[in-house]
Amino acid sequence: MENILNFDDYILESNSIFKMDNETKAKLLKLDEKYHRLIDRFRNKYSAQSVENIKQEYDKFMTAKNNGQKYFPKLEIKNSEVDMKMHDSFEKLADEFKDIKDKCYIAKFYIEKIDAMVARLNRLKDLEDGEYKPGENPVPKELYKEALAVVKAHPYKRPNYEEERTNDSEDAIEEIEDALDDLGYDFDVREYEGMLPRMNVKMNRVRINKKARFSEADLEGLIAHEIKGHVGRFYYGKKTGLWLFGYGLQSSLIYDEGLAVWNSLNLVKHKKPNVLFNIAMKTCISYQMYEMDFCDLFDWLKKMAPEMTDYTAFKTIVRPRRVNKDCEIMSGGPMTMYFRGYNLVKEMDDKMRDDILHYNIGPDQIYELENIKEFLKVNKFKPLK
């Protein structure tokens, strides 16, 4: 009896312009599963990539620098070759979604996301073939100036690693697993070598840097950021019954990082230092890596953050260059989503923050949120496992 609609809901569902016929719904579910398999392959191959020779390249860089020379690191990224079969599969899948676009309201969101995947693979192919040209700086100068002001207002403070970071990766795994259990999120936790960050989330897994150490404030902040932010959005996205929302719509990463940063500043007892500095500096580096070479950018960062260790500074400017592998190329993957996202999320009320936790959208879809809610309500998909 609990599945029987009351009369008002029956009329609403029957008259909804978002209600799909059974044939279209079945087609969408098949395409959504294809989308899942492709995105899963893409993310496992190209997301959160580890630099296998980070320490060796750091040593070469510093040796050259100490001798008054410039050295541009060459990064080794495992399994980073371009998969053109994946590229062609994405294009074919986009065509299949276009076939149901007139009958399925959310088909356009899949197409947008697939187009972004194809564009990224095209960029990687150009890099691989030596045909890539950086082009104009994609980071607006006004955004850079805004971030630079935050960097100056919140200067970097070097953590006291020996006294504060008393927890190793095994301690971190235990605390993360406890937090996941408390929230009811079914995620695996494993440690990895060669990671640039100390922790990140990739698919149904929380990845911990095996060599990292953590303070209690670090772990509290990472639980707020990674678990209550990234893991939460993926978890609730799967509850919608569609992988589109599990992975997030195009531009969802802006809210993903923005919500995670907001959590780390507002859902903790002890705020970590450098949070605002770090998100603003990521934007500054994203702008400057199109304006100056790798070596000059290292010097600029050390001037802006004199307390930062050389190795931390090196890893900080390497991170957005992973996409290029060759650090002599003056470009990279912009990391403005942290700063932009936080600026958007901090202006939201609690209801809106709860909405973007439960519906994995981005700023591009915020004005369509009510339509998305109705689509999910009238079509009713079983939660994904």
C-alpha positions in Angstrom: 0.0 0.0 0.0 2.9 2.4 0.7 3.7 2.6 -3.1 0.2 3.8 -4.0 0.1 7.5 -4.8 -2.4 9.8 -3.3 -4.7 11.6 -5.8 -2.7 14.9 -5.9 0.6 13.1 -6.5 -1.0 10.9 -9.1 -2.2 14.0 -11.0 1.2 15.7 -10.6 3.1 12.7 -11.9 0.7 12.1 -14.8 0.8 15.7 -16.0 4.5 16.2 -15.4 6.5 17.3 -18.5 9.5 15.4 -17.0 7.7 12.0 -16.8 9.3 9.5 -19.3 7.5 6.7 -21.0 8.6 3.2 -20.1 10.6 2.7 -23.2 12.6 5.9 -22.7 13.2 5.1 -19.1 14.5 1.7 -19.9 16.8 3.2 -22.6 18.1 5.8 -20.1 19.0 3.1 -17.5 21.0 1.2 -20.1 22.8 4.3 -21.2 23.4 5.3 -17.6 25.1 2.0 -17.0 27.3 2.4 -20.1 28.1 5.9 -18.9 29.1 4.5 -15.5 31.5 1.9 -17.0 33.2 4.6 -19.2 33.5 7.2 -16.5 34.8 4.6 -14.1 37.6 3.7 -16.7 38.3 7.4 -17.3 38.6 8.3 -13.6 40.7 5.2 -12.8 43.1 6.1 -15.6 43.2 9.9 -15.5 42.0 11.2 -12.2 44.1 11.7 -9.0 47.2 10.5 -10.9 50.3 9.7 -8.8 53.7 11.1 -9.9 56.0 8.1 -9.7 59.3 10.1 -9.8 58.4 13.1 -7.7 61.4 12.8 -5.3 63.9 12.2 -8.0 62.7 15.2 -10.0 62.8 17.4 -6.9 66.4 16.4 -6.3 67.3 17.3 -9.9 65.4 20.6 -9.7 67.1 21.7 -6.4 70.6 20.6 -7.6 70.2 22.7 -10.7 68.7 25.6 -8.7 71.6 25.6 -6.2 74.0 25.7 -9.2 72.2 28.7 -10.6 70.6 26.7 -13.4 67.0 26.0 -14.5 65.7 22.5 -14.7 62.2 21.6 -15.8 60.9 18.4 -14.3 59.7 15.5 -16.5 56.9 13.8 -14.6 56.3 10.0 -14.9 52.6 9.2 -14.7 51.6 5.6 -14.7 49.2 4.5 -17.5 48.8 8.0 -18.8 48.8 7.2 -22.5 45.7 8.3 -24.4 43.1 5.6 -24.9 41.5 6.5 -28.2 39.1 3.6 -28.0 37.7 5.3 -24.9 37.5 8.5 -26.8 35.5 6.9 -29.6 33.2 5.1 -27.1 32.4 8.5 -25.4 31.5 10.0 -28.8 29.3 7.0 -29.6 27.6 7.3 -26.2 26.9 11.0 -26.7 25.1 10.2 -29.9 23.0 7.6 -28.1 22.0 10.2 -25.5 21.2 12.7 -28.3 18.7 10.1 -29.6 16.6 10.4 -26.4 17.2 14.1 -25.7 13.7 15.2 -26.8 12.1 12.6 -24.5 14.5 12.7 -21.5 15.0 16.0 -19.7 18.4 15.1 -18.2 20.0 13.6 -21.3 21.5 17.0 -21.9 23.5 16.8 -18.7 25.1 13.5 -19.8 26.0 15.0 -23.1 27.7 18.0 -21.4 29.7 15.8 -19.2 30.7 13.5 -22.0 31.8 16.4 -24.2 34.1 17.5 -21.3 35.7 14.0 -21.2 36.2 14.0 -25.0 37.8 17.5 -24.8 40.2 16.3 -22.1 41.2 13.3 -24.1 41.7 15.5 -27.2 44.0 17.7 -25.1 46.0 14.7 -23.8 46.3 13.4 -27.4 47.7 16.8 -28.6 50.2 16.7 -25.7 51.2 13.1 -26.6 51.6 14.1 -30.3 53.5 17.3 -29.5 50.8 19.4 -31.0 49.5 21.0 -27.9 49.5 24.9 -27.6 48.6 26.4 -24.2 46.6 29.3 -25.7 45.3 32.2 -23.6 45.2 32.1 -19.8 41.9 30.5 -18.8 42.0 32.1 -15.3 40.4 35.6 -15.2 42.8 38.2 -14.0 40.2 39.6 -11.6 39.8 36.2 -10.0 43.6 36.0 -9.6 43.7 39.5 -8.0 40.9 38.5 -5.6 42.8 35.3 -4.6 46.0 37.2 -4.2 44.4 39.5 -1.7 43.3 36.5 0.3 46.8 35.0 0.2 48.2 38.3 1.6 45.5 38.6 4.2 46.1 35.0 5.4 49.8 34.3 5.2 51.2 30.8 5.2 52.2 29.4 8.6 54.6 26.5 8.6 53.1 23.6 10.7 55.1 22.2 13.5 55.2 18.7 11.9 57.3 17.0 14.6 55.1 18.1 17.5 51.7 18.2 15.8 51.6 15.4 13.2 51.9 12.4 15.5 49.5 10.1 13.6 50.7 8.0 10.7 48.7 6.6 7.8 47.4 3.6 9.8 46.1 5.9 12.5 44.4 8.0 9.7 42.8 4.9 8.2 41.3 3.9 11.6 39.8 7.4 12.2 38.5 7.6 8.6 36.8 4.2 8.9 35.2 5.2 12.1 33.8 8.4 10.5 32.5 6.5 7.5 30.7 4.0 9.8 29.1 6.8 11.8 27.8 8.4 8.7 26.7 5.1 7.1 28.8 5.6 4.0 30.0 2.3 2.5 33.5 3.2 1.3 36.8 1.4 1.3 39.9 3.0 2.8 43.4 2.1 1.5 46.9 3.6 1.6 49.0 4.4 -1.5 52.5 5.5 -2.4 53.4 8.4 -4.7 50.3 10.6 -3.9 50.8 14.3 -3.9 48.0 15.1 -1.4 47.8 13.3 1.9 44.3 12.1 1.3 41.7 12.1 -1.6 38.6 10.3 -2.7 38.4 8.3 -5.9 35.3 6.3 -6.7 34.2 4.1 -3.7 37.6 4.5 -2.1 39.3 6.9 0.3 43.0 7.0 -0.6 45.6 7.7 2.1 49.2 8.7 1.4 51.3 6.0 3.0 54.1 8.3 3.9 51.9 11.1 5.2 51.6 12.1 8.9 48.6 13.9 10.5 47.8 16.0 13.5 44.4 15.6 15.2 43.3 18.8 13.6 44.4 17.5 10.2 42.2 14.4 10.6 39.3 16.4 11.9 39.6 18.7 8.9 40.0 15.9 6.4 37.0 14.1 7.7 34.9 17.3 7.3 36.4 17.9 3.8 36.9 14.5 2.2 34.2 12.4 4.0 31.4 14.8 4.8 32.0 16.7 1.5 33.2 14.5 -1.4 32.1 11.1 -0.1 28.7 12.5 1.0 28.0 13.9 -2.4 28.9 10.7 -4.2 26.9 8.6 -1.6 23.7 10.7 -2.0 24.2 10.9 -5.8 24.0 7.2 -5.9 20.8 7.3 -3.9 19.1 9.0 -6.9 19.5 5.8 -8.8 21.6 7.3 -11.6 25.3 7.4 -12.0 25.0 10.8 -13.5 24.4 12.2 -10.0 26.9 9.8 -8.4 29.8 11.3 -10.5 28.3 14.8 -10.6 27.0 17.0 -13.4 29.4 19.2 -15.4 30.8 21.9 -13.1 29.7 19.9 -10.0 33.4 19.9 -8.9 33.1 23.6 -8.0 30.4 22.9 -5.4 32.1 19.7 -4.5 35.3 21.5 -3.4 33.4 24.5 -2.2 31.3 22.5 0.2 34.3 20.4 1.3 36.2 23.6 2.2 33.2 25.1 3.9 32.8 22.0 6.0 36.5 22.0 7.0 36.1 25.6 8.3 32.7 25.2 10.0 32.2 21.6 11.0 35.3 21.2 13.1 36.3 22.1 16.7 39.9 23.0 15.7 40.4 24.9 12.4 43.5 23.9 10.5 45.8 26.8 9.6 46.4 27.7 6.0 43.0 26.6 4.6 42.2 30.0 3.1 45.8 30.5 2.0 45.8 27.1 0.3 42.6 27.5 -1.7 43.5 31.0 -2.8 47.1 30.0 -3.7 45.8 27.2 -5.9 44.0 29.9 -7.9 47.1 32.2 -8.0 49.3 29.3 -9.2 46.6 28.4 -11.8 46.9 31.9 -13.2 50.7 32.3 -12.9 51.6 29.0 -14.5 50.4 30.5 -17.8 52.4 33.7 -17.1 55.8 32.4 -15.9 57.9 29.3 -16.3 58.1 26.5 -13.7 61.4 27.7 -12.1 60.2 31.3 -11.8 56.9 30.2 -10.4 58.8 28.2 -7.7 60.7 31.4 -6.7 57.4 33.4 -6.7 55.7 30.9 -4.4 58.7 30.9 -2.0 58.5 34.7 -1.9 54.8 34.6 -1.2 55.2 31.9 1.4 58.8 32.1 2.9 57.9 29.6 5.7 57.0 26.9 3.2 59.5 24.1 2.7 61.2 23.7 -0.7 59.7 20.3 -1.1 56.1 21.5 -0.3 56.5 24.4 -2.7 57.8 22.0 -5.4 54.8 19.6 -4.9 52.4 22.5 -4.9 53.4 23.7 -8.4 53.9 20.2 -9.7 50.3 19.2 -8.9 48.5 21.2 -11.7 51.3 20.2 -14.2 50.6 16.5 -14.1 48.3 16.8 -17.1 51.3 18.1 -19.1 54.0 15.8 -17.6 56.6 18.1 -19.1 56.9 21.0 -16.7 58.6 23.2 -19.3 55.1 23.8 -20.9 53.6 27.0 -19.4 50.1 25.7 -18.6 48.4 23.0 -16.6 45.1 22.0 -15.1 43.6 25.0 -13.4 42.7 24.5 -9.7 40.3 27.4 -9.3 37.4 25.3 -8.2 38.4 25.4 -4.5 38.4 29.2 -4.2 35.5 29.8 -6.6 33.4 27.0 -4.9 34.0 28.2 -1.4 33.1 31.8 -2.3 29.7 30.4 -3.6 29.0 28.0 -0.8 29.8 30.4 2.0 27.0 32.7 0.7 24.4 29.8 0.8 22.0 29.1 3.7 21.9 25.7 5.3 19.0 24.5 3.2 20.9 25.2 0.0 24.1 23.6 1.3 22.0 20.5 2.2 20.5 20.6 -1.3 23.9 20.5 -3.1 25.0 17.7 -0.7 22.0 15.6 -1.8 22.0 16.6 -5.5 25.4 16.5 -7.1 25.0 19.5 -9.3 27.3 22.5 -10.1 26.7 26.3 -10.5 25.7 25.7 -14.2 22.7 23.7 -13.0 21.7 25.6 -9.9 18.7 27.2 -11.6 17.4 23.9 -12.8 17.6 22.2 -9.4 13.8 22.2 -8.9 13.3 20.6 -12.3 15.9 18.0 -11.5 14.1 17.2 -8.2 10.8 16.8 -10.0 12.4 14.6 -12.7 13.7 12.3 -10.0 10.4 12.3 -8.1 8.2 11.4 -11.0 10.5 8.8 -12.6 11.6 7.0 -9.4 14.9 5.1 -9.8 16.2 2.4 -7.5 19.3 3.5 -5.5 22.6 2.3 -6.8 24.6 -0.2 -4.9 
